Amino acid sequence: MVTLLAKLFIKDQKNVKNPAVRQAYGILCGAVGIFLNLCLFAGKFIAGSLSNSIAVTADAFNNLSDAGSSIITLIGFKMAGQKPDPTHPFGHGRIEYIAGLLVSLIILLMGAELLKSSAVKILHPEELAFSPAAMGILAASILVKCYMFLYNRRLGRKLDSAAMTATATDSLSDTIATSAVLAATLIAHFTDINIDGWCGVLVGLFICYAGYSAARDTISPLLGQAPDKEFVAQISSIVTAHEEILGIHDLIVHNYGPGRILISLHAEVPAEGNFLALHDRIDTIEHELRNVLNCHAVIHMDPVCTKDEETSRLKILVKDYLKDIDETLSMHDFRIVTGPTHTNLIFDVVTPYDFPISDSELVQRIQKRIQKDNPNYYSVIEVDKQMV
């Protein structure tokens, strides 16, 4: 159904990197979610009334909260698609994450309320009335939620949307929860064992977990998270594909919402090259990154000596020293300044965030190792952290 509606109402539907297409998908899926969840709420509420089941009624109100969540998601996608303005020069893309966070809070609140009502049902159980119509409604709702899980997961991956992925997780938990409710009702009918309240608790726990998962997935990009390894690999591949580029470092990725990414990096170029031609090449790479990855790129050009034998020799020597300390260490921006009494080795060393040695201790160890072979070598070292 969603695929058919997308073909009918979304122009250029395959170009998912286009913010307008992405927004259209978000609005469409939000509208479909509202409609299906309202239908499920009405059906389950009737089923809960017919069977006198708190678990079924709880599941119905869970779908009502899902409809409210779909409304927030729809509004979030609509607002996130607004163009940049003087107050928000990088656009409004992070509103999608805020909408996802609001959805997760609603889910958590609903889960807590259902746990409370289910606890009362355990303490004061009531006899359940078996209704074939109610069982049919529950079975149909399981199929609908499975469908919602599948299309939300597919589009969440296609659009790289944390909000849609969280919605898919919520739909999956609803499927499991409704299955538990259906099982409890059947067990009560055929064995006279009433576990309705306990199933209500199970439903509430699933809802709370879905809320927690959604919150985790939306808070992380709001705080600022490391870029995907695949994205970093794409950047490196595009930049280093140009023969003038010897290497890249100091890559920083700023995520201002889906489709609104700003990256900056340092590109090493031969110091002996034609700087006007190299600058033109850098401009070309920036435009290529923008066209291919739909991001704004700023590249700093770092000249590197490639024909000085002493610099090359010392660079290889220092790289070996770093590998002796730890295989994960690397360096960039290596250069030397020679004088009448000593030679300065200037470079940046790159460490993982979880590196066990402190920055100051690492610098001291490198300096001691360099001077062990030649006391006239002094090092000036900056410590960087590895992006991924």
Order of alpha helices (4+ residues) and beta strands (2+ residues): alpha-alpha-alpha-alpha-alpha-alpha-alpha-alpha-beta-beta-alpha-beta-alpha-beta-beta-alpha-beta
